[in-house]
Amino acid sequence: MEQVFQIEGMSCGGCVASVERALRAQAGVQQVAVSLADKQAKVAFDAAQMDVARLRAAIEAAGFEVVG
């Protein structure tokens, strides 16, 4: 499954790295692509192991706001 998150609060490459680390640490996450310019993260994951709410919570726990 794939989900795109709109993220507020990213202002540098370090922010992008923090979001990537937070998402990759989650069980079932297969691929992560975070774009500072687009303010979004695309995440491919196994829906049997992970769900959208927990991915959103991981981004927010890293200190960023998920919009929408």
VEXKEPA-796413 format. One record per atom (N, C-alpha, C): residue number from 1; residue in one letter; atom name; x, y, z. Coordinates in nm, 3 decimals, always signed. Last residue first. Example, Ala and Ser with C-alpha at 12.3 -4.5 7.8 and 13.67 -1.06 7.14 Angstrom:
BEGIN
i:aa:at:east:north:up
2:S:N:+1.285:-0.225:+0.708
2:S:CA:+1.367:-0.106:+0.714
2:S:C:+1.290:+0.003:+0.787
1:A:N:+1.319:-0.569:+0.780
1:A:CA:+1.230:-0.450:+0.780
1:A:C:+1.320:-0.330:+0.780
***
This chain:
BEGIN
i:aa:at:east:north:up
68:G:N:-0.407:+1.746:+0.685
68:G:CA:-0.509:+1.672:+0.610
68:G:C:-0.541:+1.538:+0.667
67:V:N:-0.067:+1.741:+0.771
67:V:CA:-0.182:+1.822:+0.731
67:V:C:-0.280:+1.734:+0.652
66:V:N:+0.130:+1.671:+1.041
66:V:CA:+0.071:+1.613:+0.921
66:V:C:-0.057:+1.689:+0.892
65:E:N:+0.411:+1.831:+1.174
65:E:CA:+0.265:+1.828:+1.167
65:E:C:+0.220:+1.768:+1.034
64:F:N:+0.683:+1.695:+1.371
64:F:CA:+0.628:+1.761:+1.252
64:F:C:+0.477:+1.744:+1.248
63:G:N:+0.819:+1.541:+1.560
63:G:CA:+0.811:+1.686:+1.576
63:G:C:+0.755:+1.764:+1.460
62:A:N:+0.807:+1.274:+1.568
62:A:CA:+0.936:+1.329:+1.528
62:A:C:+0.936:+1.482:+1.532
61:A:N:+0.541:+1.236:+1.615
61:A:CA:+0.633:+1.211:+1.727
61:A:C:+0.773:+1.265:+1.697
60:E:N:+0.446:+1.275:+1.357
60:E:CA:+0.416:+1.375:+1.459
60:E:C:+0.508:+1.358:+1.581
59:I:N:+0.537:+1.041:+1.236
59:I:CA:+0.580:+1.171:+1.184
59:I:C:+0.560:+1.278:+1.291
58:A:N:+0.398:+0.853:+1.391
58:A:CA:+0.545:+0.850:+1.388
58:A:C:+0.600:+0.983:+1.338
57:A:N:+0.131:+0.910:+1.329
57:A:CA:+0.179:+0.930:+1.466
57:A:C:+0.332:+0.933:+1.473
56:R:N:+0.129:+0.825:+1.062
56:R:CA:+0.104:+0.966:+1.094
56:R:C:+0.158:+0.998:+1.234
55:L:N:+0.161:+0.553:+1.105
55:L:CA:+0.262:+0.627:+1.029
55:L:C:+0.250:+0.776:+1.059
54:R:N:-0.075:+0.498:+1.243
54:R:CA:+0.054:+0.480:+1.312
54:R:C:+0.167:+0.550:+1.238
53:A:N:-0.265:+0.552:+1.042
53:A:CA:-0.269:+0.626:+1.169
53:A:C:-0.135:+0.614:+1.243
52:V:N:-0.208:+0.363:+0.841
52:V:CA:-0.185:+0.505:+0.816
52:V:C:-0.180:+0.584:+0.947
51:D:N:-0.042:+0.066:+0.969
51:D:CA:-0.157:+0.140:+0.918
51:D:C:-0.124:+0.289:+0.911
50:M:N:+0.127:-0.252:+0.925
50:M:CA:+0.127:-0.109:+0.959
50:M:C:+0.001:-0.045:+0.906
49:Q:N:+0.102:-0.515:+0.842
49:Q:CA:+0.190:-0.485:+0.955
49:Q:C:+0.177:-0.343:+1.006
48:A:N:-0.064:-0.520:+0.628
48:A:CA:-0.085:-0.625:+0.729
48:A:C:-0.003:-0.596:+0.855
47:A:N:+0.027:-0.328:+0.456
47:A:CA:-0.091:-0.296:+0.536
47:A:C:-0.122:-0.402:+0.641
46:D:N:+0.347:-0.240:+0.411
46:D:CA:+0.265:-0.360:+0.415
46:D:C:+0.148:-0.334:+0.511
45:F:N:+0.412:+0.065:+0.226
45:F:CA:+0.414:-0.021:+0.344
45:F:C:+0.322:-0.141:+0.328
44:A:N:+0.559:+0.358:+0.116
44:A:CA:+0.506:+0.228:+0.073
44:A:C:+0.521:+0.134:+0.192
43:V:N:+0.509:+0.699:+0.134
43:V:CA:+0.548:+0.581:+0.209
43:V:C:+0.479:+0.458:+0.150
42:K:N:+0.614:+1.020:+0.081
42:K:CA:+0.547:+0.906:+0.019
42:K:C:+0.601:+0.781:+0.086
41:A:N:+0.572:+1.333:+0.223
41:A:CA:+0.640:+1.205:+0.235
41:A:C:+0.552:+1.100:+0.167
40:Q:N:+0.619:+1.684:+0.151
40:Q:CA:+0.544:+1.560:+0.159
40:Q:C:+0.634:+1.439:+0.174
39:K:N:+0.698:+1.937:+0.050
39:K:CA:+0.648:+1.922:+0.187
39:K:C:+0.563:+1.795:+0.201
38:D:N:+0.828:+1.976:-0.183
38:D:CA:+0.685:+1.947:-0.193
38:D:C:+0.618:+1.936:-0.057
37:A:N:+1.087:+2.024:-0.082
37:A:CA:+1.024:+2.120:-0.173
37:A:C:+0.873:+2.101:-0.180
36:L:N:+1.142:+1.792:+0.065
36:L:CA:+1.135:+1.921:+0.135
36:L:C:+1.059:+2.022:+0.048
35:S:N:+1.015:+1.475:+0.046
35:S:CA:+1.053:+1.592:-0.035
35:S:C:+1.033:+1.720:+0.045
34:V:N:+1.093:+1.140:+0.103
34:V:CA:+1.050:+1.266:+0.163
34:V:C:+1.103:+1.381:+0.078
33:A:N:+1.008:+0.817:+0.066
33:A:CA:+1.064:+0.927:-0.012
33:A:C:+1.007:+1.057:+0.044
32:V:N:+1.047:+0.481:+0.158
32:V:CA:+1.015:+0.616:+0.204
32:V:C:+1.083:+0.716:+0.111
31:Q:N:+0.934:+0.143:+0.171
31:Q:CA:+1.003:+0.250:+0.098
31:Q:C:+0.954:+0.385:+0.148
30:Q:N:+0.826:-0.028:+0.364
30:Q:CA:+0.910:-0.083:+0.259
30:Q:C:+0.992:+0.024:+0.188
29:V:N:+0.725:-0.094:+0.689
29:V:CA:+0.756:+0.012:+0.592
29:V:C:+0.858:-0.042:+0.492
28:G:N:+0.696:-0.292:+0.881
28:G:CA:+0.620:-0.304:+0.757
28:G:C:+0.646:-0.196:+0.654
27:A:N:+0.751:-0.088:+1.164
27:A:CA:+0.736:-0.223:+1.108
27:A:C:+0.653:-0.218:+0.981
26:Q:N:+0.946:+0.209:+1.143
26:Q:CA:+0.817:+0.144:+1.166
26:Q:C:+0.811:+0.008:+1.097
25:A:N:+1.173:+0.337:+1.068
25:A:CA:+1.180:+0.259:+1.192
25:A:C:+1.051:+0.182:+1.219
24:R:N:+1.107:+0.495:+0.854
24:R:CA:+1.177:+0.369:+0.828
24:R:C:+1.184:+0.279:+0.950
23:L:N:+0.997:+0.720:+0.990
23:L:CA:+0.912:+0.630:+0.910
23:L:C:+0.978:+0.495:+0.886
22:A:N:+1.218:+0.833:+1.118
22:A:CA:+1.098:+0.799:+1.195
22:A:C:+1.010:+0.699:+1.120
21:R:N:+1.389:+0.880:+0.899
21:R:CA:+1.428:+0.787:+1.006
21:R:C:+1.306:+0.739:+1.084
20:E:N:+1.239:+1.074:+0.757
20:E:CA:+1.274:+0.946:+0.695
20:E:C:+1.308:+0.842:+0.801
19:V:N:+1.233:+1.282:+0.945
19:V:CA:+1.108:+1.220:+0.902
19:V:C:+1.136:+1.083:+0.842
18:S:N:+1.509:+1.339:+0.958
18:S:CA:+1.435:+1.299:+1.079
18:S:C:+1.304:+1.228:+1.044
17:A:N:+1.566:+1.417:+0.696
17:A:CA:+1.630:+1.297:+0.750
17:A:C:+1.556:+1.247:+0.874
16:V:N:+1.417:+1.655:+0.689
16:V:CA:+1.386:+1.546:+0.596
16:V:C:+1.441:+1.415:+0.650
15:C:N:+1.563:+1.801:+0.877
15:C:CA:+1.421:+1.770:+0.901
15:C:C:+1.377:+1.652:+0.815
14:G:N:+1.804:+1.827:+0.745
14:G:CA:+1.799:+1.753:+0.871
14:G:C:+1.657:+1.713:+0.907
13:G:N:+1.742:+1.992:+0.533
13:G:CA:+1.773:+1.852:+0.507
13:G:C:+1.771:+1.767:+0.632
12:C:N:+1.467:+2.203:+0.649
12:C:CA:+1.604:+2.175:+0.607
12:C:C:+1.623:+2.026:+0.581
11:S:N:+1.212:+2.234:+0.741
11:S:CA:+1.277:+2.353:+0.688
11:S:C:+1.418:+2.327:+0.636
10:M:N:+0.891:+2.117:+0.814
10:M:CA:+1.023:+2.079:+0.763
10:M:C:+1.088:+2.202:+0.700
9:G:N:+0.638:+2.205:+0.879
9:G:CA:+0.743:+2.217:+0.980
9:G:C:+0.881:+2.173:+0.934
8:E:N:+0.398:+1.975:+0.751
8:E:CA:+0.438:+2.112:+0.782
8:E:C:+0.550:+2.107:+0.885
7:I:N:+0.328:+1.743:+0.498
7:I:CA:+0.394:+1.768:+0.626
7:I:C:+0.432:+1.915:+0.638
6:Q:N:+0.113:+1.511:+0.364
6:Q:CA:+0.154:+1.651:+0.355
6:Q:C:+0.207:+1.688:+0.493
5:F:N:+0.177:+1.180:+0.265
5:F:CA:+0.147:+1.269:+0.376
5:F:C:+0.196:+1.410:+0.343
4:V:N:+0.056:+0.913:+0.081
4:V:CA:+0.128:+1.039:+0.074
4:V:C:+0.081:+1.128:+0.188
3:Q:N:+0.095:+0.561:+0.071
3:Q:CA:+0.027:+0.677:+0.129
3:Q:C:+0.116:+0.799:+0.112
2:E:N:+0.039:+0.235:-0.057
2:E:CA:+0.116:+0.359:-0.058
2:E:C:+0.031:+0.473:-0.005
1:M:N:+0.084:-0.117:+0.000
1:M:CA:+0.000:+0.000:+0.000
1:M:C:+0.089:+0.124:+0.000
***
